[in-house]
Amino acid sequence: MRSAEFSEIDRRLLNDFQQEFPLSPTPYADIARALGVSEDEVIAALARLQARGAVSRVGAVVRPNTVGASTLAAMSVPPAEIERVAALVSGFPEVNHNYEREHALNLWFVASAPEADRLRAVLDDIAARTGYEVLAFPLVEDYHIDLGFDLRI
Amino acid sequence: MEHSLPTPHRPRVDDADRRLLAAIQHGLPLVSRPYAEIASRLGLSEAEVITRLTCLRDTGVIRRFGVVVRHRELGYAANAMVVWDVPDDRVTELGCCLAGFDFITLCYRRPRRPPHWRYNLYCMIHGKSRDEVFAHLEWMVNHCRLQALPHEVLFSRRRFKQCGAVYERQPIAVS
């Protein structure tokens, strides 16, 4: 990525606040002080980054299976059918990620629900409505400590 | 579904915590006092919202709290899920080895699904190009001595959906 596409404030916001975001009454003002700019500039920059899709949100990444139940799942869908099936899968509010990948098992998604029973029902419903088997790959063990991602921009 | 899903274990998350996580699932509002705004929607005080979020972060329910970026929009066009068939007694050792690289964003053990799927260790590699992903992969294979272990590289071809998880059946509307 050509770093000229992002201002210095953008780069600092994207790289330096992926974790340890201030849990104080005025987090944007706290960040602004750290960056030597105004609170309004921080808020405007985050709004711009969100509008252009570089930032998904400012918020929490919840550890899987602590608040609700979630799983990775995959389906093997004929290429001619993939757009239709993918749209159907994405249409479920419980599905938060949905990707086509280069493999015979070509549609991979993550589904989350308040309880394991509801999650199972969603996966069953997806299989029934698409006509393709859904393989569930729930998390067994997590080895990664999430410190954010160094974007090097 | 022919396979059972695990029963989630839930460390000290009460109903107000759930409502709070639901209220911020699409992001904190970009206003001067975002926690106060969330608090007013939920009928809580600003201080209680901050205390609860701090506690959820400290207990690891929230694994990360901050700016959530989209890799693809930031120039990381190549995104590969790499899956490994690892002997069961070596999964933890190798999972910890893979998880140590800074270009890895996820590293999970998941169940095999014979006869469809033999792999039990997953990691996600983000790179600016396929070549960069393969260079990372080669480095990992050499460093963690994975040469003998079967693996496959599943590049993403298309992203159909990417958003935060929705844990409430009736999501609380946020602006």
Interface residues (C-beta under 8 A of the other chain):
Chain A: M1 L13 L14 F17 Q18 Q19 E20 F21 L23 S24 P25 T26 P27 Y28 A29 E39 I43 L46 A47 Q50 R52 G53 A54 V55 S56 R57 V58 G59 A60 V61 V62 R63 N65 T66 V67 G68 A69 S70 T71 L72 A74 A86 A87 V89 S90 P93 E94 V95 N96 H97 N98 Y99 E100 R101 E102 H103 L105 N106 W108 F109 V110 S112 A113 P114 A116 R118 L119 R120 L123 D124 A127 V134 L135 A136 F137 P138 L139 V140 E141 D142 Y143 H144 I145 D146 L147 G148 F149 D150 L151 I153
Chain B: M1 H3 L5 P6 T7 P8 H9 R10 P11 V13 D17 R18 L21 I24 Q25 H26 G27 L28 L30 V31 S32 R33 P34 Y35 A36 E46 I50 L53 T54 L56 R57 G60 V61 I62 R63 R64 F65 G66 V67 V68 V69 R70 H71 E73 L74 G75 Y76 M81 V91 T92 G95 C96 L98 A99 D102 I104 T105 L106 C107 Y108 R109 R110 P111 R113 H116 W117 N120 Y122 C123 H126 K128 E152 L154 F155 S156 R157 R158 R159 F160 K161 Q162 C163 G164 A165 V166 Y167 E168 R169 P171
